Amino acid sequence: MESTRDYMQTESKKLNGAKVGVPTRNMQFSLPTDIPRYFAYNGSVVGTALMAVFSAIFPPGERFFVESVRYFKDNVKDETLKARISGFVGQEMMHTREHERLNEWFSSQGFDMAIPEKLIEMSLAACKNFSPTQQVAATSFMEHFTANLAAEWLTNMEFRNSVNPQMLKLWTWHGIEELEHKDVAFDVHQLMSSSEHLERILSVPIVVACLLPSIVFAWGYIVAREGKFFDIGRNLSDLWALFKPGGFLANVIAKMPLFLAKNFHPNNEDSSALLAKYQKDYLDAEGALKNEFKNRDAVIRAAS
């Protein structure tokens, strides 16, 4: 069977998702040497370590997402959903590639990324013990989480104003595309599962049990490796900024229970206006990512 990485590379070249709002953009980000080591939340070790953990999660996580959706691709007859699946796979391929490059940057700065990456891989391996429909349910829950993370990356001004501008470009692009494809895994699961709501409910404890301990340990591990674990005052201040009412993580966590509702759908929360704003500001010909967006003309042609 074709490897997941090869499949992702093949699908990423098709561009057919562009016609249905999920284009595969070839983005190439440069990370200059003058980016501060602690680039998040105005020099926060806790905030930067959180972004490092997120970046460690994405390459293995997105391969898991693709594998879970890919399992059902040949059973999907709806042409629009098939195109959205291809676009989803292509976007996840680009996220994997650019986060692998970002992880190399973290490593070059002295962050130990090997332990977080290994922990996440082991956690996701545990998720693979469940049925294919349960795995895609887990993917749809994790995509619900990342879609809400994406909304925070785009709208939380405390976050945006306190992150290095060059780094913010990468996270903004990733946020845009998470919102573009936030419904794909959910729609595949809804179509393919005979116990859709039950599996959706079960996916929450499965994902929490498999992944949360690894994420928390990896976060603390990076802070400890930086020699800042006992910098109690600053760490508590930074954690408060993340978890306070209206804080970055508090806003994400507050939206997680929505996934359990029988009538939940990712598009119940309309992201169209937010997407339109950031697509224009960042992805237009003169947008903030005009130099990083390498195949803009091809995407426009594919969408027409």
N, C-alpha and C positions, 0 to 999 in steps of 0.2 A: 504493500500500500504506500502511496505517495506520502512523504513525511509532511507533518503540519507546516513546517517552515517553507518547504518547496511549494506546497499548496497555497500558502499565503502569498508567496512571491508571484506565483502564476496569476492568482485572482487580482492582485494589486495592480497588474498591468492592463486589466480589461477595461476599466473606466466606465463600465455600463451602469454602475451605481449613480453616475453623474446625472442621468436622466430622471432619477427618482429622489434626488436630494441628498445622496450619500456618495459624493465624489471621492475618488482616491487622489489625494494631493501629494505630490512628491515634494516634501518639505526637507530642507537641509539647514540645520541650525549650527551656527558657530558659537563656541563658548570661549570668549577671549580670556587671556590669562589674568586680566585685571578684575575679573568678577570676584567680589569678596568671598572668602571661605564660608562665612555665615551670611548667606544672602537673603534670608527670609526674616520677616518681622524685626527689621532694624537691628540685625546682628544677633538674633536669637539662636542659640544652639538647639533648644527644644524645637523651635519652628523649622529650622533647617534640617534637623534630624528627621522630622516628620515628612518633609518633602523627599528626603533620601529614601525613607521606607516606602513611600508611595512609588517612587521611581523604581525601586527594587521589585515591587509587586508587579509592575505593568508587563514586562516581557513574559514571564511565565504565566501571569494571569490572563493576558490577552491570547496567548496560545491555547489556554484552557477554554476560553470563551469560543474561539474559532473552532476547536475540536468538537465542542458540545453542539454548536449550531451546524457545523459541517456534516455531522452524522445524519441529519435529516434533509440535507439539501435536495437529494434526488427524489424525495417524497413530496416536495413542495411543487404544486402545479401552477399556483398563481404567479404570473410573470413579473408583476410589480414586486412581490415579496422576494422572488428569486433574484431580481436585480438589486434589491436592498441588501440581501445577504451578501452578494458579491461586493457591493460597496462597503458593507460592514467589515468583511474580511480584508479588503484593501486598506481601509483606514486603520484597522488594528495592526496590520503589517507595518505601516509607517510609524505608528505609535511604538511598536516593539523596537524598530530600528533606532528611532531617535532617543528612546529611553535607554537602550543599550549604550548609545554614545554618551548620554548624560551620566549613566552609571560609571562609565570609564572616566569621565571628568571628576566625579566624586572620588573615585579611587586615586586619581592623580593628585587630589588634594589631601590624601591621607585617610579618607573614610574607609572603613572596612565594610565593603559591600557584600563580601562573600557569604558571611553568616546570614544576613537578612535574606539574600537571594535563595540560599539553601533551605532556610526555614519555610519560605513561601512555597518553594517547589514541593517540599515534603507535605505541607498542608494541603496543597491542591491535589497531590497524589491520593490523599485520603478521600477527597471528594469524588475521585474516579471510581470508588467502590460502589457507587450508587447506580441506578438504572440510567439509561440515556436520557429519558424524559426528566428524571430528577436532576440530572446534571445540567440540562438546559434551563430548568427552573432555578437552580442555583446561580447559573449565569445571569438570568434575568434579574435576580435579586441583587447580584453584585453590580450589574449595569444600572439598576435603580440607585445604588449607592454612588457609583461614579457619576451618574447624571446629576445628582444633587451636589457632589463635589464640584463638578463642572460649573454649575450655577453659582457656587460660591467663588470659584476662581474668577468668574466674570463680573460678579456683582458686589462682592464684599470689599468695600473700598479700604477698609483697614488692612486687609490682606494685600490688595493691589498697590496701595501707596507705600507699602513697607517691604516690597520684594524688589530685588535688583531688576532694572528694566529689561536687560537682555534675557534673564531667566524668565521674566514674565511673558515674553513673546512665546516661548515654547509652551508654557502652561495655558496660555490663552488659546493658542491653536488647538491643543489637546481638548480643552474645554468646549470649544465650538463643535468639534467632531463628535465628542461624547453626546452632546445634545442632538446632533443630526441623526445619530443611529441608536438613540436610547430605547426605541421600541422594537428593534429587530429581533433580539433573542426572545423577548416577551411574546411577540406575535408568532414566532416559530413554536414556542412551547404551547401556547394557547391552541394552535392548530393541531399539534401532534399528540397532546396528552389527553387521555380519557379521564384523568383525575386532576385536572388543571389546578383547581383551587386548593385541593389537599396538598399537592406537591409544592405549590407555591408557599403554603404555610410551613411545610416541613423544611423547605429550603432555608428558612431563617435560622433555626437552631443548628442545622448542618453547617452553614457558612460560618456562623458565630463560633461554634465549637471547633471547627477545623482551622479557621484563620485568625480569629481575634487574639488567642494567646501568642501566636507567632508574631503578629503585628506589634503588640504591646512589648513583648520581649525584645524584638529587633529595635524598636524605638528607644527603649531604655538602654540597650546594649550600645547603640551608637553614641548616645549622650555620655555613657560611662567611659567609652573608649576615648572620647574627647576630653576626659578628665573633669567633666562639669556636673557629674551626677549629684555631688553634694553642694553645688551652688544653689542652695535651697531657696533663697530669696528671689533670685532671677528666674529660676525654674518655675516656682509657684506663680510668679507674675505672668510668665509666658503661657503657662497652662490656663490661667484665668482668662487671658486674652482669647484662647481657643475655645474654652468651654463656657464662658459667661453667656448670659442671655444675649442673643444676637451675634455671638462669636462664631467663628468659622466652623468648628466641629459641632457646636451646639445646634446650629441651623441644619446641618446635615442629619444628625441623629434624630432631631425632632420629626423629620419627614420619613424615617424608616418604617414606622408602623403603617403608613398609608398602603404599603405593599400588601398587607394582609387582607384588605377589604375585598369582598367578592367582586365588586364592580370596578376594582382598580385597573387603570391602564396608564402607561407612562405619559401618554398624551393628554391625560386629564389636566395636567398642568401645561398650559400653552407656552412654549418657548419661542414661538415664531418671531415676536418682536425683539427679544433679546438676541436671537440668532441673526436677524437681519441687521441689527446695529453692529455686531462684532464682525460679521462677514464683510460688511461695507468698510468698517474702520481698519480691518486687518488684512482682508483678502482681495480687495479691489486692486486695480492696476497701480494705484498710488497709495495703497494701504500700508500699514506698519510692517507687513510681512512680504512686501513686494520683492525683496532680495532673496528671501528664503523659499518662496513659492516657485519651484522650478518648472512646473508643467501647467502653468495657469492657462495658456492658450489651448492646450490639449484638453483640459477639463471643460473649458467653455465650448469647444467644438463637440465634445462627447455629450454635453448637456443639451445641445441644440437639436 
